[in-house]
Amino acid sequence: MSLGTSLGPFKTLSRLQRLGVWVTLGRRRAGDAWAVYSRNRLAVFGLALLALFILMAIAHPILLKTVWPKRIYDPVVGHDLKIFPHPSPPSPAHLLGTDTLGRDVLSILLAATTPTLLMALTAALTTALVGTLAAAVSAYFGGLADGFISHLADLSLLAPAPLVMVVVGFMLDISPLEFGVIYGVLAGIGGVMIVLRSHALTVMTRPFVDAARVAGAGPLHIISRHLVPHMLPLASVNMMLTVTGAVFANGFVAFLGLSRAQLNWGSMIYDSFTYQAVNAAITWNVLIPSAMAISFFAMAFYFIARGLHDVADPRQAERLANVRRRRRLSEPAPGKARSAVSVPVKAPTQVASQAEHARAIYQGPPSPDVLPAALPAGSVTAGSSPMGATLAWDDHLKPGEVVTVSFLSAKLWVIGGASEDWAASPGAEKALPGLGSLFIRLGGAVQAMHDGKVMVVFGLYPGRAPFQVGALLATHAGLELYELVARQNERRAVAGLPSLAAGAGIATGYAEVYAIRSGSGGEMDQPGCSLRSPALEIAWHLQRFTSAVASGTLLISQETYRYLESARTQFIFGRQGPAQFPGIEGVQTVYQVTGRRQRLHATLS
């Protein structure tokens, strides 16, 4: 069940719009993959080599139809009567010379590229298909299926694919397509399956697989939607490495003279040695180009495999994210932002008996769907804030500086009552004692708390903690909010009062510091800084989405989910789905957090 089936704002997406969402997400992921891949220069060089071989395969039939006379440059029966004797050295008419039979060496070299490419791509795709499906079935079903496939893999390792192909080539005269299919099956069921199976077993232990089973998903759904997508990056690496072995095996079979009826770089090497007795010397102009073609072709796929390995390695993606983050932080602040918020950053070091006032100041023309231009002052029960107590914020935050923060927007309401019921009920700080100190204990700057609406900013720790900590603390704070509501509902049930519900949205992103307040020391003018960020709008909209769930829920943005990468095992995730927010470019993926496996006991100090 997708997130869009339960949250109202997602229901407006038509099937065509959903297709556009997936296309946009695919383009974004492809751009991220290329950014990681292009950082490996050898991988880019391998891609350029492969492009060169593809051009060679395309160029040969075009040259035969336009420039080269077929009676001279045909790779099988061509012969140049103007040159004698053969083989001849390179010349303007024959750039690589001719062989013993008078055929143009360059024409033979180009003609052999097409069947080699066909064989290589067939072997690669067959290896990936067989290895991925066998590994997925083995890891999911286990038992007899796992034992049978594992024994097949052991048998394949005892009889390596190159050796088997030599035997097959000796017994049968097979085409390049058949060679690629047979080699791919042998390689896919062997070492490739073993590597992919170990990765698939790891994926099977992930929480989302258990969640899919609980939701009633069958084997086909879990294998196709969860196992296979997580195995594809590793499968792509192994299929490219398989091509290297297939190329050398194909060339070796041809070198032994077992595929004489086919144009092949290996058969060119075979010819150079076969006609040595006739020429009284090895035809180096035939041997060297064909040997270099085999070597560079295998090298191209090996380098491509190294680049795909970087794409599949999560550490490389994290390094790229860090580079982009530093680049964004070094750029000048944007001239215009969609929304802004004034954040108090110094809290009293003593808890007052009565709550102190906090005020939200929103500047710039926000859209009608965003917070109003100003919220009236509310009250907050606050404890000692580790941020304001130990940091001189004027020394760290300057106007125009860009920081990464996490916004938590929450709303409390009475279940079964009208929205106006909250205004007649006690304020948030009275209905939920300790709400303000909960956020401050986790390092949040409580920005607004009025009529059940709460806005907290996490991550303002210049020089003290990485920005991922802000997303982590904000998510724990949202879950502790629900735990606090659950405990309070037990007391309200005893007192005969209706239960409370809470909906919260968390968004992480870059924020611009555009003003610093020194403060006059009064209750309504505390020292602080003013931030503006599109993430503020996203957090507000996520909080509004939660109103579609009667008992409330916690939604986090795509960026928050990405920053939680190293700590996702602490949480339990529910549904997810695409969303497009007003005024925000692009499509965002929204994630639901339903619980946590690990509590956060420590606080920032």
Sequence and secondary structure as in RCSB ss.txt:
>XXXX:A:sequence
MSLGTSLGPFKTLSRLQRLGVWVTLGRRRAGDAWAVYSRNRLAVFGLALLALFILMAIAHPILLKTVWPKRIYDP
VVGHDLKIFPHPSPPSPAHLLGTDTLGRDVLSILLAATTPTLLMALTAALTTALVGTLAAAVSAYFGGLADGFIS
HLADLSLLAPAPLVMVVVGFMLDISPLEFGVIYGVLAGIGGVMIVLRSHALTVMTRPFVDAARVAGAGPLHIISR
HLVPHMLPLASVNMMLTVTGAVFANGFVAFLGLSRAQLNWGSMIYDSFTYQAVNAAITWNVLIPSAMAISFFAMA
FYFIARGLHDVADPRQAERLANVRRRRRLSEPAPGKARSAVSVPVKAPTQVASQAEHARAIYQGPPSPDVLPAAL
PAGSVTAGSSPMGATLAWDDHLKPGEVVTVSFLSAKLWVIGGASEDWAASPGAEKALPGLGSLFIRLGGAVQAMH
DGKVMVVFGLYPGRAPFQVGALLATHAGLELYELVARQNERRAVAGLPSLAAGAGIATGYAEVYAIRSGSGGEMD
QPGCSLRSPALEIAWHLQRFTSAVASGTLLISQETYRYLESARTQFIFGRQGPAQFPGIEGVQTVYQVTGRRQRL
HATLS
>XXXX:A:secstr
  GGGTSGGGGG  HHHHHHHHHHHHHHHHHHHHHHHTT HHHHHHHHHHHHHHHHHHHHHHHHHHTS HHHH T
TT   TTS SSS    SSSTT B TTS BHHHHHHHTHHHHHHHHHHHHHHHHHHHHHHHHHHHHH HHHHHHHH
HHHHHHHHS HHHHHHHHHHH    HHHHHHHHHHHHIIIIIHHHHHHHHHHHHTSHHHHHHHHTT  HHHHIII
IIHHHHHHHHHHHHHHHHHHHHHHHHHHHHTTS TTS  HHHHHHHHHHTHHHHTS  HHHHHHHHHHHHHHHHH
HHHHHHHHHHHH HHHHHHHHHHHHHHHHHS   S  S EEEEE    SS  SS EEEEEE  S   TTS  SEE
EEEEE     HHHHH  HHHH  TT EEEEEEEEEEEEETTS TTHHHHS  HHHHSTTHHHHHHHTT EEEEEE
TTEEEEEE   TTTS HHHHHHHHHHHHHHHHHHHHHHHHHHHHHT   EEEEEEEEEEEEEEEEEE   SSTT 
  EEEEE HHHHHHHHHHHHGGGSTT  EEE HHHHHHTGGGGGGEEEEEEEEE  TT  S EEEEEEEEESS  
     
